[in-house]
């Protein structure tokens, strides 16, 4: 399996040889620290669910790092909100983040390889992974969107500016 992946990466390198870094180098040799990630949005686990949802909405993000005493205790995502909230019996102003978050999330450090992040997002089916320092304090939130922007940056301009598809009107996103 690894031989097949290596062979595919070599072929991609040949195709995109005009990129400053080869795709293989970009994924295997580059660290998460090289991505331009925004600072993590962090809330205490005692924060209300209403405050967390408002924070997601106001920041146009899909996940928040949850902490207690500056250490990560969980992650709260829009998926947590949808899957764990019983709307008939739940008061989002009373519920605490610790009651609906995903506890003990998988984390990475900023010196981990981008390929390792991508692999873990794929196999773990994560859309967001908290990035922490050596002491476990939150630094950033890595999203699938961040990795997609990184991947697209290696595509030739002719692909990025592809207008082969006809214009079919304004499309509206279904969520943040």
GIBEL-V219302 format. One record per backbone hydrogen bond with DSSP energy under -1.0 kcal/mol. NH is the residue of the N-H (numbers start at 1). CO is the residue of the C=O. If there is no record, write none. Layout:
# GIBEL-V219302
NH|CO, NH|CO
This chain:
# GIBEL-V219302
5|1, 6|2, 7|3, 8|4, 9|5, 10|6, 11|7, 12|8, 13|9, 14|10, 15|11, 16|12, 19|16, 26|22, 27|23, 28|24, 29|25, 32|112, 33|110, 34|31, 35|32, 37|35, 40|139, 43|65, 45|67, 47|44, 49|95, 50|92, 52|48, 53|49, 54|50, 55|51, 56|52, 57|53, 58|54, 59|55, 61|56, 64|76, 65|41, 66|74, 67|43, 68|71, 71|68, 73|66, 74|66, 75|102, 76|64, 78|62, 81|77, 82|78, 83|79, 84|80, 87|85, 89|86, 90|86, 94|91, 95|91, 97|47, 98|45, 99|96, 100|97, 101|97, 102|75, 104|73, 108|130, 112|109, 114|30, 115|27, 117|113, 118|114, 119|115, 120|116, 121|117, 122|118, 123|119, 124|120, 126|121, 129|142, 131|140, 132|108, 133|137, 136|133, 139|131, 140|131, 142|129, 144|127, 147|143, 148|144, 149|145, 150|146, 151|147, 152|148, 153|149, 154|151, 155|152, 159|156, 160|156, 161|157, 162|159
